[in-house]
Amino acid sequence: MAIGICALLFVAMVSATALLAAEVTITGTISEEGIVADDGQVYAVVKNDKGDELMDHVNKKVRATGTVEEREGKKVITVTSFEVTE
């Protein structure tokens, strides 16, 4: 029975991780902290080629696509593409 419970917990954990890793699109304004989404949520931007390029557009409105995860209680986006919308 204990093995069955552990197996169910493992499946639930893997499913939750897969859902969190889904690609999303966020619309917001670039600030020094990252993307401030239209709903007020702040997303830190992972340092990679696209993330660094995105952060060159401080104070501009953007639409960014990437994977979002939570690290140390903060939302973090790994940007795969973006466009400046203003």
C-alpha positions in Angstrom: 0.0 0.0 0.0 2.8 2.4 0.8 4.4 1.8 -2.6 1.1 2.6 -4.2 0.8 5.9 -2.4 4.4 6.8 -3.3 3.7 6.0 -6.9 0.6 8.2 -6.9 2.5 11.1 -5.3 5.3 10.7 -7.9 2.8 10.8 -10.8 1.1 13.9 -9.3 4.5 15.6 -8.9 5.6 14.9 -12.4 2.2 16.1 -13.8 2.4 19.3 -11.9 6.0 19.9 -13.1 4.9 19.3 -16.7 2.1 21.8 -16.4 4.4 24.5 -14.9 6.8 24.0 -17.8 4.2 24.7 -20.5 5.0 27.6 -22.8 3.0 30.8 -22.0 2.8 34.3 -23.5 2.9 37.3 -21.2 2.1 40.9 -22.1 3.6 43.6 -19.9 6.2 46.3 -19.5 9.9 45.7 -19.0 11.3 47.0 -15.7 14.7 46.6 -14.0 13.2 43.6 -12.1 11.9 41.9 -15.3 8.5 41.8 -16.9 5.6 43.5 -15.0 2.6 41.8 -16.6 -0.6 43.7 -17.3 -2.1 41.9 -14.2 0.7 43.2 -12.0 2.5 39.9 -11.6 6.3 40.4 -11.9 8.4 37.8 -13.8 12.1 37.7 -13.4 13.8 37.0 -16.7 16.4 34.2 -17.0 19.7 35.3 -18.3 20.1 33.8 -21.8 20.5 35.3 -25.3 16.7 36.1 -25.7 16.3 37.2 -22.1 19.3 39.6 -22.3 17.9 41.0 -25.6 14.5 41.5 -24.0 15.9 43.3 -21.0 17.4 45.9 -23.4 13.8 47.3 -23.8 13.2 48.8 -20.3 10.0 50.8 -20.1 8.6 49.3 -23.3 5.5 47.2 -23.7 6.3 43.7 -24.9 4.7 40.3 -25.6 7.1 37.6 -24.4 6.8 33.8 -24.8 8.6 31.2 -22.8 8.4 28.7 -20.0 7.5 29.9 -16.5 8.5 28.3 -13.2 8.6 29.3 -9.6 11.9 29.7 -7.9 12.2 30.7 -4.2 8.6 32.0 -4.3 9.1 34.2 -7.4 7.9 33.6 -11.0 10.7 33.2 -13.5 10.4 33.1 -17.3 12.9 31.6 -19.7 12.2 33.7 -22.8 12.1 31.9 -26.2 10.7 34.8 -28.3 9.3 38.3 -27.8 8.1 41.3 -29.7 8.0 45.0 -28.7 4.4 46.1 -29.0 4.7 49.9 -28.6 
